[in-house]
Amino acid sequence: MLALATVGYLVSAWAWALLAPLAPALREILGLTALEQALVVSVPVVVGAAGRIPVGALTDRLGAKTMFLLVAAATIAALLVLAAVGYRSVPGLMMGAALLGVAGTMFAVGVPFVSAWFAGGRRGLALGVLGTGLIGGAIGGLSTGRLVRAFGIAAPFWIVAFALGLFVVLVVVVAHNPPRLPSHDAPPSAGFAAVARLPIMWHATIWNAVTFALFVTFSSYLPVYLTNAYGLSLVQAGYAMAGFVILAVPMRAVGGWLSDRFTPRRPLIAALALLTALTATQAFTPPLRVVLALLPALAVALGITSGALLAQVATVTPPTMLGRVSGVVAGVAGLAGFLSPLLMAASLSRYGNYGPAVGVLAAGAAAALLSASTATRPSVARGARSPMSGAA
């Protein structure tokens, strides 16, 4: 079941990020304006981020197997639209981009699914392994250009749609909903009002928003940052981005394993402390040799933070509410990831450098560290299991 969920997240992440590497080619084919090109990249991100909230709620209600099928089917439909008309007209492209955002909601199905199957001491590692599915975005970035040159502009859409079709077959044949775990914290029908009374939701939203904003800044936006701030070539900056993602994503599993071994609190706080220090250092735009040593450490800290915070959320959230909580936490993080490049661009435009924007991100990491230091204290975390608890 873990392998199935991870494969589903990997392929959906591949689909979700597919339009970004295609944007330059689509601009040439359709004559897109700069605004239209930006929308092609950002619309799937916004739709996917916002969509995680209702999809998480539906997972609690309908079960993960049903939602795996629905999300995969909607994503396949989006890919077929893009393959048929996405490169022929701007309205077709925009419609396909909006539909493709559904792919980004697969994570909100996978978290409660995996968490319920691994309710014991291996939950953190299992959720960390699920998180490594994000590498699907990097696969798309590395393969899309080659596929287009070899088979044409529609080829990536057809290939990913086929891969998702195989995932649908696997879900139908082998997937099973996990057994419902007894919970006296809240009835399964409890709505978002009850979920909003869970302090862990608010704290984890802060942690994940900061973490994902930093991840997007130093992965997707890294080539722009390094070329503008340090004069690197696009090829060199592209290698730096690939190395960052390849290092950060597997560290999610390490963060989950550390959470199982030491409780989620310790790796979460330690990794957030390291993130704060590293981001604050980068805010001063240090020499390139320092940056090249700082980036791998930043990737490790981000990966461990992601794995540990998932384990912390799963540990203290009532099982019947985990879909909704993880949906909100992941949804807000997606929006933060969308806004972080805009913050970087605004800083460069107004001040001529990225220092102020990175300083804001460092302040966010410090706030997340303070939140984690208080919210994960053992006595407080136990109280967080009650949806009526007002304690952090």
Secondary structure, 3 states (H helix, E strand, C coil): CHHHHHHHHHHHHHHHCCHHHHHHHHHHHHCCCHHHHHHHHHHHHHHHHHHHHHHHHHHHHHCHHHHHHHHHHHHHHHHHHHHHHHCCCHHHHHHHHHHHHHHHHHHHHHHHHHHHHCCCCCHHHHHHHHHHHHHHHHHHHHHHHHHHHHHCCCHHHHHHHHHHHHHHHHHHHHCCCCCCCCCCCCCCCCCHHHHHCCHHHHHHHHHHHHHHHHHHHCCCCHHHHHHHHHCCCHHHHHHHHHHHHHHHCCHHHHHHHHHHHHCCHHHHHHHHHHHHHHHHHHCCCCCHHHHHHHHHHHHHHHHHHHHHHHHHHHHHCCHHHHHHHHHHHHHHHHHHHHHHHHHHHHHHHHHCCCHHHHHHHHHHHHHHHHHHHHHCCHHHHHHCCCCCCCCC
